[in-house]
Amino acid sequence: MTDGPWVNVAAADGLQVWRGPGSGPPMVALHGLEDTWANWGPLTARLPGFTPYALQLPWHSGTDYGWRAQGTPAQWLSRALALVPEQPAVILAHSFGATVLLSHLAPGPGPGLSAVVLVAPVYRPAELTLTDELRDRSRSEYREVLRLGLGKALGAKAARMDPEIRGLMEQKVLDRAVPAGFPVFYEQFGESGLQDLTGFDVPTLVLAGTRDAGLTPERAAALKRAMPVAQVTLRPEYGHFCHLEQVADVSRDVDAFLSSSSATHRIDHHEARNPA
């Protein structure tokens, strides 16, 4: 949930832009599949010195995936970013949102972009062949992430729920989101390692857990090779939803990165070019 008064500042075609409490360079956050803008509140509250924005993207929880007929995920992301009233200095992105962001950034960063943080991105190295076995394994992992995501959405209520009711809720989500959502996820996953990121020069932090199936240590090493500018940090205690489960630790990692000389210089330059 959010901390403080968040305000809806723009909306169009089902997209929403929410601004949170704070001042300073604009920091824009992107959620993953079957997630919501509101889950960025706890992390952004621990990153003072920025004006936080969180986007409600078409792949939010409960979607029917009809949006896919009107554009690719990267095209929808471009439309959503165009609604933000300020040019982002920093972009945070989680899971599927982080993978889509890589597609959006591959042609080149937007004006003024100073730093990028990818939390638990899902990435397929180009040399990892798309096989039936990989597809089946990915579908199982996708189902598990949906279950975990539902648990995060329920919060403290999850522990008090009747197991049978919780099971029925999970099954309802899976019955909707797996047939319609997995093809969208898998297509983006398949394309992720085909992006040319070798010339991308914006300081980038990649955060994930060592046991996260979406970014195994081997896949993380491949992402680092494909994106030399990236600083890749894998921690054994981080789960796929580490920005919610280990918010204090993640905020320290992100704050240290944003305070580094390369990121700070670019953020300061962004402020000088875009005074409030």
N, C-alpha and C positions, 0 to 999 in steps of 0.2 A: 504494500500500500504506500501511498505518498505521505511525505512529511511536509506540512505547510500548505498554503493556499495555491494550488495549481489552477491555471486559468486557460480555457480553450480560446486561442487567439486566431485560429484560422481553420477552415474546413471546406472541402470540396470533393465530390465524387466518392464519398465514404472515407476519405482521408481526413485526419485531424492533426492539429499542432497544438500541443499543450506547453505552456510556459510555467516554470516553477519559481520559487523564491530564490533570489540571488541577484547579483550584479557583476558585471565584468564581461569578458569575451564570451560569445555564445557557444554553448556546448550542446550538441544535438545527439539524442540517443535513439537507437533503432532496436525494436524488439524482434524476437524470433517467431517461428511458426506457432500458431495456437497460443500466443502470448498477448500481452497488452502493454500499452505505454506506461501504465501506472506502476509497473514493477521496477521502474528506474528511480522512483522516489528515494528509497533508502540509500542507494549509492551516491546519487547526485547531491544528497544532503550532506554527505561526508567529503564533498569536493568543493569547498567554498572558493570564492573568487571568480565564479563563472555565472552566466545567466543560462540556466538549464532549459532545454526544450526537449520534449519527448513526442515522438510521432506515433500515431495510431495508423498502422499500415494495413493493406488489404488482407494480409495473411494473419490477422488477429484471431483470437480465440472465438470460436463459433462461426467462422466464415463458411460459406458454401462453395468457395473457390470459383464462383462465376466470374470473378474479376480477371481470371487468367485469359479470358477471351478478348479482353480489352488491352492487353499488353503484357510484356515480360515483367518479372519481378524488378529488374533493374530500371525499366521504363516507369513503373509505378513509383519506385523510390525517387527517381528524378522529379516526378510530378510532386511528390510529397515535400522534397527539399525545396522546391520552388515556392512552396507556401510559407516557409519559415521567413519571418520578417527581417532576419539578419543573416549575413553570410556566415556559415559556421567556421569557428576557429578550430574546434575539436569535434570529432564525431566518435561516439561510442556505439558499438553494435554487438549484439549477442546472437550466437548460433546461426540460424538461417539468415537472419538480418546481416550478420557479419559476412557471410558468404556472398549475399547479394551485393553488399557494399564493395567487395573486391571487383565484381563485374562493373559496377558503376564507376569505380576509380581507375580501372585499367586504361581507359583512353587518356587519363590525366586528371589531376586533382582540380577541384573548383577553385576559384579565386579566393585567396586568403586562408585556405585550409592549412592549419599549422601542425596538427597532430591527429592520429587515428589510434583508437583502442579497439581491438577485436577480442571479444570474450567468447571462448569456446567456439570458434568458427568450425564449420564442417568443410573439410577439404579433401579432394582426391588428387593425388599426384598424377601427372599426365601418364607416367609409366605404369600406374595401377589399372590394369585392364578391366573394363566393365564386363562382368560375367554374370551368369544366372546365380552363381553362388554368392557373389558380392551383392547382388540385388536382394537376395533372400536375407542375407545377414543384415543389410542396411534396413530392410523392412522391420526386422525384429528389433533392431536398435531404435528405429523411429517409434515403434510402439512403446518401447520402454521410456523414451523421453516424454511421450505424451502422458504416460502414467505419472511420471515424476512431476511434469508440469501441472497436472490436475491437483496433485498433492500440494504444490506451492500455492495454487489458486485457492484451495480450501483453507490453507493456513492452520491455525490451532484447531479448527473444527474437525479436521481430518482424524485426529486422535480420538475424538468423542463420537464419531459416527459409527453406526451399526455396520459391521463389515459387509453384510449383504447389500445394504444401500450403497455403500462406497463401491462395491463391485459392479452394481447396476449402472452407477454414474460413469465409471471407467468404461464399461462396455458401450454405453451410448456414445461417448466421445470417440472411442476407437471405431465404431461402426460408421460414423460420419467422416472422421478425419483421416483414416487410413486409405480407403478407396479413392477419395477425392484429393487428399493432400499429399500422399506419398509420391505419386507421379511428379508433382510439382517439386517436391523436395529432391527427388532422385535426379531429375533433369538438371537442377541447379548444382547438385553435388557432382554430377558427371562433367559439367562444364567448368567447374572451379579451377582445376589445374591447367586449363587451356588458356587462361588469361595471361597476357604478357605484362608482368609486373616488374621486370628487371630495371626499367627506367624510372619507376615510381620513387620519388625522393622525399616524400613527407614522412617525418619520424612516426614510426608505427610500433605499437606494443601489441603482442599477441599473448593472451593469458589463457591457460587451460589446465586441466588436471591430467596427470600422467595416465590415468585409467579411463579417460573420456574416449569412447569409441570413435567420435567424430574427428578427433585430432590426436591420434596416437603419436608417441614420440617419433616414429618413422615418418608419419605424415607431416608432423611439425617441422622436422628437419628438411623435408622436401619443400614446404612452404618457405622456409628460410632461404633455401637455394633459389627459389623462384622469385623471392621478394627480398633482395639483399638488405634493404633498409630496415627490415623488421627486426625488432628485439623480441625473441621468443622466450617466454617464461612459463615453464611447466612445474606445477607443484602437486605432490602426491595427495594433499588434503583437499584440493579443489575438485568439486563436482561439476556437472554440466551447467548447473544453476548457481555457480559460485558467487555471482554478483548479488544473489539473494541469501545464500547459505553461509558464505564467508565474507559478508559485506565489509567488515572492518579490515580484514587482510587484503581484500581486493582493492579497497580504497587506498590503502597504504602503497600497494604496488602501482596503482594508477597515479597517485599523487607524486610518488618518487619519479615516475617517468615524465610527467608533465612539468616537474621541477628541474629536469635535466637540462643541461645547457642548450642542446640542439632544439628541444621543444620550446623551452622558455623564450629563446631568441625569436622564434617564429611567432609565438603567441603575442609577445610584446610588439612585434612588427605589425601584426594584425590590428592590435589596439591603436597603434599610431596612425594607421591608414583608415581605421573606422572608429573615430572617437564617438563617444555616446552623445 
